[in-house]
């Protein structure tokens, strides 16, 4: 198992991976439909999006957690 000190890194990686996988599929499908090169275009979009999403999630997640703490009653 992975050490707990890497929790934020692992969370960011998995969240970015899953969200970009789903969203790149959905947006590629909405824009192009199921064309002959769909899988190639989808994976290409997924890879590009992941390299933007991973650092975004890593740096934005702590801010969002603090914002949720302010919004939600304890």
N, C-alpha and C positions, 0 to 999 in steps of 0.2 A: 504494500500500500504506500501511498504518497504521504509524506510528512504534512502535518496540519499547517505548518508555516507557509505552505504553498497553496492554501485554500483559495485565496483571491485569484491567483494565477490560473488555477485549474477551473474555477468557476467561470472566469472571463473567457478562457479558451472554449469550454463546452457551450456556454451561452452563445458566443459568437458563431461557433461551428453550427449549432442547431438552427439558430435564427437565420443565418445567411443561407443555409441549405434550403430551408423552407421558403424564405422570401425570394431568393433568386429563382427557384422553381416557379413560384406563383407569378412573378413579374415577367419572366421569360415566356411562360405560357400565355399570359394575358396579351403580351406584345406580339408574339409570333404564332401562337397556336402550336399544334404538334406538327412541325415541319420535319423534313428529312434530317436536318442537322441539329435538331432540338437538343439532344443530349450534349453535343459538343458546345453549343452556345450556352446552355445552362451551366455546365461545369466551368466554362470560361468565366461567366459572370459570377459564379459562386466563388471561385478562387480570388478574383479581383475584390469582391465584396468582403471576403473574409479578412484580407490584409488591411482593410479599413475598419471593419467591425471589431476585430480583436483588441487593438489598442484603444478604440473608442470605449468599449465595454470596460476595459481594465481601468481607465481613468475616470469614467463617468459614473460607474456603479457606486462608489463611496458617496458621491454627492447625492445620488438618487436615494440611497439608504438614509442619509441624513434628512433629506426632504420628506421622505415618507414618515420618519420619526416625528417631524414637525406637524405633519398633516393628521396623523393617526393619534387618537387619544390613548393614553396609557392607563 
